[in-house]
Structure formats: C-alpha cells, structure tokens
Amino acid sequence: MSLTITLAKGKEKSLKRRHPWVFSGAIKSTQGKAETGATVDILDANGNWLAKAAWSNHSQIRARVWSFDPDQAIDVKFFIDKISQAQQLRDELIERQNLTGYRLVAGEADNLPGITIDRYNHVMVCQLLSAGAEYQKENIVKALQALYPDCAIYERSDVAVRKKEGLPLSQGLLAGELPTDDIVISENNGVKIKVDVVNGHKTGFYLDQRDNRAIAAKYVKDKSVLNCFCYTGTFGVYALKGGAKQVQNVDVSDMALATAKENAELNNLDLTKAEFINEDVFALLRRYRDQQVKFDTIILDPPKFAENKSQVVKACRGYKDINMIAMQLLNPGGTLLTFSCSGLISSELFQKVIADAAVDADKDAYIVERLSQAGDHPIKTNYPEGFYLKGLVVKVY
C-alpha cells in the first residue's frame, strides 16, 4: 500500500513556491505505509494533490520532492531526463573553460534531491545522501549508463549526513572499471589536477572553488603566498602560474601534500618556489605571528566549521580567530582571500566575522571582491540553501 501525506493547514506554501522539502512538523497526518525512500504523494490540508516525493522515516526532512507533475513516473526515464537537463545547463561552461572535471548534478538545485554526481574524465562519482536517492540507486546507475556508456560509476556515499537518513555509509564501484592510471582533469583552459576518487575528500576534489582559484592568481604576481588548508594544493598551482615568487602550502595530511606536489609537477611549475608544510594551520599561524613572519597574500580555505545550527557560534569564533591572525601576518596592502563553505553561515554573518577580525587585528580591511561557488554548482531560485560557498577578497592595511 502506498503512502499519502497530508500537510497541516498553511504548510503547503513552500511547496507551492516549488521548494523541495517537507519537514516533520508540517505533516498533519499520513495514510498507508511506505518503506523509507519510497515515492509518496503529498496533499494539502484540503486534500489537493501537491507533489510526488521520497519518504524518509528518520530525517527531520520527511519528504524530498521528485516532481510537481501528478503524471510523472519516478523511473529510469525520469532520471535520464533530469540528468540530461543538468548536463545541458553546464554545457556552455564546460566548453568555455575546456573542463574535463565538473559537477554534473548538484542535488536539489538540479531537481534531484540528495544526489550529487561529479564527473572526472570517464569516471562518474556519486554521493547518494538521502533515503530517496538510496532507494533509487539502481535507476540512477541505469540512467548514467544510458547517457555515459563509456564511463565508470563509483559511489562515495561515505559521509556522516547519511546517518540522519538512517542509512549506512557506502563506498565502491557501481558499474564499469576505474582506470588503472591516475585520473587527471583539466580546468580553466589547461590547468591539470590529479583526482583521487577513492581516497580523496568528498567525491575526490573540490570543484566548487574552480573560478576562485583563477581569481586568486590575479593577486599573487611577485608576491609571497601562504596557502592554508591547501588540500591538494590547487590554489598553490594557480598562484605559481600567476607568477608568485614563493608559495607555502599548508595541510595536516601527508597524502594531500604529496598530491599537491604532484599537481605542481603536472603543470611544469618551478618547485623551488613551492613549500609543502605538514602542520596544523591554527598553530602555524600563531607561530608565524610570534616570529613576525610576513606574507603578501594569504588564502584561507578551511573545512566546514558548522555542521548544524548549534555549532554556528563556535564556527564564527574559529573563522574570526584565523582571519584575525592572517591579517596580522600580511604586509601593509596585502591581500586576504578568505572563504566559508558552511551553508549555515550567511554572507552577511561571514562579512561581520571578517569585520570583527579586522577590529581585533587592529587593521583597516577593504572588501574588493565577493566570491561564490563555480557555475556548475548552480543556485536554484526556489532553493536558496544551494548557496553555501562564500568568499571575500580583502585588502588589509
């Protein structure tokens, strides 16, 4: 027996604006039964049909909308159509920047809630983060095989957010074979980057910072650069290509730093101008301040500091701390490129944190550019939560 969800009076407003989530508190009653992930019908308080959605027994987001069309079947053809639409949305960008690595599907922003698909040459890497995505895994794989028959399909659903959906972590090959050689993508017309889809962060790489890496290169010519939380060193690659006189790449992972060095070599860069330092960024920044070490350009691209609302205050303290010290390490007129990938930290709040950091650092700070996620991570107008990566280019005196 299928499940029908009836919303409480007034709770249909967000769905009528095509927002794809239904929270537990919006549900008045349910009729029938469905296993978690199965497709259910959503009705308003008067019994009018609203949407087809994937049901979750565990998450506070009880249902994620697949379709607002009552006649739409959620089958292989549905996923072929949605993925094709996502591809079409990105085709101009891919051609313009000669990309061989890009985000193909960005979840709710592409009308495929809980589904992330990144393409790295001939490897598709999937993250299935919701009960509905997991339930439809077979159809998703079939759709990818139909559209991209020459590609391997690998799963990286090994992220903690799946636990909120009552799902175990999952990783492994879903179809085809991974290449025996290194996976190397190109972006921004020729920059080469090695991607480890098995052991790397997320799906293997941070595609969302692509445009910001190119922007960073504008602020480094003949400059000394400190690249913090560097991961596989791609901001450092762009800095060296942009003419930096010296780049320090800092991370706590030996594996990431080894790849960072490989990425510099892949692009035929002068390794005498690069350092790869395994240290905790917070500790290193303080030591450099004590030693009065100075830089012309500092890049701060930390991991997500706030996973939920209860962590926002602590996250802001962390952002303020590292930005304050970074400002103190800059030569007068130096450039700070600072980022937050925490979706719960708004642009306004992040700017306030940077302003507070400048006050505590006793510096004058000027925002000269605002940065966001790359175009293959689109922000759908009826899903503002899709905006998560924000950055500022700050001149400091």
C-alpha positions in Angstrom: 0.0 0.0 0.0 1.4 3.4 -0.9 1.7 6.3 1.5 -0.2 9.6 1.3 1.0 12.6 3.3 -1.5 15.4 4.3 0.1 18.7 5.4 -1.2 20.9 8.1 -3.1 24.0 7.1 -0.8 26.7 5.6 2.2 24.3 5.4 1.7 23.9 1.6 3.1 27.4 0.9 6.7 26.4 0.4 5.7 23.6 -1.9 3.6 25.9 -4.0 6.8 28.0 -4.3 8.5 24.8 -5.5 10.7 24.4 -2.5 11.5 20.6 -2.4 11.5 19.8 1.3 8.7 18.8 3.7 9.7 18.8 7.4 8.2 16.6 10.0 6.4 19.5 11.7 4.5 20.3 8.5 2.7 17.0 8.4 -0.8 16.7 9.8 -1.4 13.0 9.0 -0.3 10.0 6.9 -2.4 7.3 5.3 -1.0 4.0 4.3 2.6 2.7 4.6 5.9 3.0 2.7 9.4 1.9 3.3 11.9 4.6 3.7 13.0 6.1 0.4 9.8 5.1 -1.5 7.8 7.6 -3.5 4.8 9.1 -1.8 2.0 11.6 -2.6 1.7 14.9 -0.8 -1.7 16.6 -0.3 -2.6 19.9 1.2 -5.0 20.2 4.2 -8.0 20.2 1.8 -6.9 17.1 0.0 -5.5 18.7 -3.1 -2.5 17.0 -4.7 0.8 18.8 -4.5 3.8 16.7 -5.3 5.5 13.3 -5.5 8.3 12.9 -3.0 10.8 10.5 -1.5 9.8 9.5 2.1 12.2 9.3 5.0 11.3 7.6 8.3 14.4 9.1 10.0 15.2 12.6 8.9 13.6 15.8 10.1 13.1 16.4 6.3 10.4 13.7 6.0 9.9 14.1 2.2 12.0 15.5 -0.6 10.1 16.3 -3.8 10.9 14.5 -7.0 8.1 16.0 -9.1 5.3 18.5 -9.1 3.6 16.7 -12.0 1.0 14.1 -10.9 1.5 12.0 -14.0 5.3 11.8 -13.6 6.7 8.3 -13.0 9.8 8.2 -10.9 11.7 5.6 -13.1 14.8 5.3 -15.2 13.4 7.8 -17.8 12.8 10.3 -15.1 16.5 10.2 -14.1 17.7 10.2 -17.7 15.6 13.4 -18.3 16.8 15.2 -15.2 20.5 14.3 -15.7 20.3 15.4 -19.3 18.8 18.7 -18.2 21.6 19.1 -15.7 24.2 18.4 -18.4 22.6 20.9 -20.8 22.7 23.5 -18.1 26.5 23.1 -17.8 27.4 22.6 -21.5 28.3 26.2 -22.2 30.5 26.4 -19.1 32.3 23.1 -19.9 33.0 24.3 -23.5 34.1 27.8 -22.4 36.6 26.6 -19.8 37.5 23.3 -21.5 36.6 21.3 -18.5 37.1 17.6 -18.1 36.0 17.7 -14.5 32.8 19.3 -13.3 29.7 18.8 -11.1 27.1 17.2 -13.2 24.3 17.0 -10.6 24.0 19.3 -7.6 21.2 17.7 -5.7 18.1 19.8 -5.1 19.5 22.6 -7.4 19.1 20.1 -10.3 15.7 18.8 -9.1 17.4 15.6 -7.9 17.3 15.9 -4.0 20.1 14.2 -2.2 22.0 13.3 -5.3 25.5 14.6 -6.1 27.3 13.4 -9.2 30.7 14.7 -10.2 32.4 13.8 -13.5 36.2 13.3 -13.7 37.0 12.4 -17.3 35.5 9.0 -17.7 34.6 8.4 -14.1 31.3 9.4 -12.6 31.4 9.7 -8.8 28.0 9.6 -7.0 27.1 10.7 -3.5 23.6 9.5 -2.5 22.8 11.4 0.6 19.0 10.9 1.1 16.8 7.9 1.6 15.1 8.6 -1.7 18.4 8.7 -3.5 19.5 5.4 -2.0 16.1 3.8 -2.8 16.5 4.9 -6.5 20.2 3.9 -6.8 19.6 1.2 -9.4 17.6 3.7 -11.6 20.3 6.4 -11.2 23.0 3.9 -12.3 21.0 2.8 -15.3 20.4 6.4 -16.3 24.1 7.2 -16.1 24.9 4.1 -18.1 22.5 5.1 -20.8 23.8 8.6 -21.0 27.5 8.0 -20.5 28.1 4.4 -21.6 31.9 4.8 -21.6 32.1 6.0 -18.0 32.8 4.0 -14.8 30.4 4.8 -12.0 31.9 5.0 -8.4 30.0 5.6 -5.2 31.3 7.9 -2.4 28.3 7.8 0.0 30.7 7.5 2.9 29.6 10.7 4.6 28.1 11.2 8.1 25.0 13.0 6.8 23.6 9.7 5.7 23.2 8.7 9.3 20.5 11.4 9.6 18.6 9.4 7.0 19.1 6.1 8.8 21.5 4.9 6.1 24.8 3.2 6.5 27.9 4.6 4.9 28.6 3.2 1.4 31.6 3.3 -1.0 32.5 1.2 -4.0 32.3 0.6 -7.7 28.8 0.6 -9.1 29.5 0.0 -12.8 32.4 -0.3 -15.2 36.1 -0.2 -14.2 38.2 2.5 -12.7 41.2 3.5 -14.8 44.5 1.9 -13.8 46.3 5.2 -14.5 45.9 8.4 -12.4 42.7 10.4 -13.0 43.8 13.8 -14.2 41.3 16.5 -15.1 41.9 19.9 -16.7 40.1 23.2 -15.8 40.3 26.8 -16.8 41.8 26.0 -20.2 44.6 23.7 -19.3 45.4 23.6 -15.6 45.9 19.9 -14.8 44.8 18.4 -11.5 45.1 14.9 -10.2 42.0 13.5 -8.5 41.8 10.5 -6.1 38.1 9.4 -6.3 38.7 6.5 -3.8 40.6 8.2 -1.0 40.1 12.0 -1.7 37.8 14.3 0.2 34.1 14.4 -0.8 34.0 12.9 -4.3 37.7 13.3 -4.7 38.1 17.0 -5.3 36.7 20.5 -4.6 35.3 21.5 -8.0 33.4 24.4 -6.5 36.5 26.6 -6.0 37.5 26.5 -9.7 36.7 30.1 -10.5 38.1 31.4 -7.2 41.4 29.7 -7.9 41.7 31.7 -11.1 40.7 34.9 -9.3 43.4 34.2 -6.7 46.0 34.2 -9.4 45.3 37.9 -10.0 46.7 38.8 -6.6 50.0 36.9 -6.5 52.4 38.3 -9.1 55.8 38.6 -7.5 54.2 38.0 -4.1 54.9 35.7 -1.2 51.8 33.5 -0.7 50.6 31.4 2.3 48.0 28.8 1.1 46.3 27.5 4.2 44.2 24.3 4.4 45.7 23.6 1.0 44.4 20.0 0.5 45.9 19.0 -2.9 47.5 22.4 -3.5 45.4 23.7 -6.4 45.3 27.3 -5.1 49.0 27.0 -4.9 49.2 25.8 -8.5 47.3 28.8 -9.7 49.5 31.1 -7.6 52.6 29.7 -9.1 51.1 30.0 -12.6 50.2 33.6 -11.7 53.8 34.5 -11.0 54.1 34.2 -7.2 57.7 34.4 -6.1 57.1 31.9 -3.2 54.1 29.7 -2.1 53.8 27.8 1.2 51.1 25.1 1.0 50.0 24.0 4.5 47.9 21.0 5.4 47.8 18.3 8.0 47.6 15.4 5.5 50.8 13.9 4.1 48.8 12.3 1.3 47.2 15.6 0.3 50.6 17.4 0.3 52.1 14.6 -1.8 49.4 15.2 -4.3 49.9 18.9 -4.1 53.5 18.4 -5.1 52.4 16.1 -8.0 49.9 18.8 -9.2 52.7 21.4 -9.3 54.8 18.9 -11.3 51.9 18.1 -13.6 51.8 21.8 -14.6 55.5 22.1 -15.1 55.9 24.6 -12.3 59.1 25.7 -10.5 59.2 23.6 -7.4 62.0 25.7 -5.9 59.3 28.4 -5.4 57.0 26.0 -3.5 57.0 24.5 0.0 54.7 21.8 1.3 54.3 22.0 5.1 52.5 19.4 7.2 51.3 21.4 10.2 48.1 22.5 11.9 47.1 25.8 10.4 45.9 27.3 13.7 49.2 26.5 15.4 51.3 27.6 12.4 49.6 31.0 12.1 50.2 31.7 15.8 53.9 30.7 15.5 54.4 32.9 12.4 52.8 35.8 14.3 55.1 35.3 17.2 58.1 35.1 14.8 56.8 38.2 12.9 56.8 36.3 9.6 55.0 38.3 6.9 53.3 37.5 3.6 51.9 39.5 0.7 48.9 37.2 0.0 47.1 34.7 2.3 44.5 32.2 1.2 42.2 30.7 3.9 40.0 27.9 2.6 39.1 25.9 5.8 36.9 22.9 6.0 33.2 23.3 7.1 33.2 24.7 10.7 29.4 24.4 11.2 27.6 21.1 10.5 24.4 22.2 12.4 22.9 25.3 13.9 24.3 24.5 17.4 27.8 24.9 16.0 27.4 28.3 14.4 28.6 30.4 17.3 31.7 28.2 17.7 32.3 28.3 14.0 32.2 32.1 14.0 34.8 32.2 16.7 37.0 29.9 14.6 36.6 32.0 11.5 37.3 35.2 13.4 40.5 33.7 15.0 42.2 32.5 11.8 41.2 35.7 9.9 42.4 38.0 12.7 45.9 36.3 12.8 46.1 36.1 9.0 45.5 39.9 8.8 48.3 40.4 11.3 50.6 38.3 9.1 50.0 40.4 6.0 52.3 43.1 4.8 50.6 46.5 4.5 48.4 46.4 1.4 48.4 42.7 1.4 45.6 40.5 0.1 43.5 38.0 2.1 41.3 35.6 0.2 39.1 34.1 2.8 36.3 31.5 2.4 33.5 29.7 4.3 31.8 26.6 2.9 29.4 26.4 5.9 26.0 26.8 4.4 24.7 27.9 7.9 27.0 30.9 7.9 25.3 33.5 5.8 27.1 36.1 3.6 26.1 38.8 6.0 27.3 36.9 9.0 30.6 36.0 7.4 31.2 39.6 6.5 30.5 40.6 10.1 33.0 38.0 11.3 35.7 39.4 9.0 34.9 42.9 10.1 35.3 41.8 13.8 38.6 40.1 12.9 39.9 43.3 11.4 39.0 45.2 14.5 40.7 42.7 16.8 43.7 42.7 14.5 43.8 46.5 14.6 43.8 46.6 10.8 41.8 48.5 8.1 40.2 46.0 5.8 38.6 46.6 2.5 36.5 44.1 0.6 37.4 44.4 -3.1 35.7 41.3 -4.5 32.9 38.9 -3.4 33.3 35.2 -4.4 31.0 32.3 -4.7 30.8 28.7 -5.9 31.5 27.8 -9.6 28.7 27.8 -12.2 28.4 24.0 -12.2 27.2 24.4 -8.6 24.1 26.5 -9.5 21.8 28.2 -7.0 18.2 27.5 -7.9 16.0 30.4 -7.2 13.4 28.4 -5.2 16.2 26.6 -3.3 18.4 29.2 -1.7 20.0 26.6 0.5 22.0 25.7 -2.6 24.2 28.8 -1.9 26.9 27.7 0.6 30.3 28.8 -0.6 31.1 32.4 0.0 34.4 34.2 -0.2 35.9 37.7 0.2 39.0 39.3 -1.3 40.2 41.7 1.4 42.9 44.3 1.1 44.5 44.9 4.6 46.4 47.9 5.9 
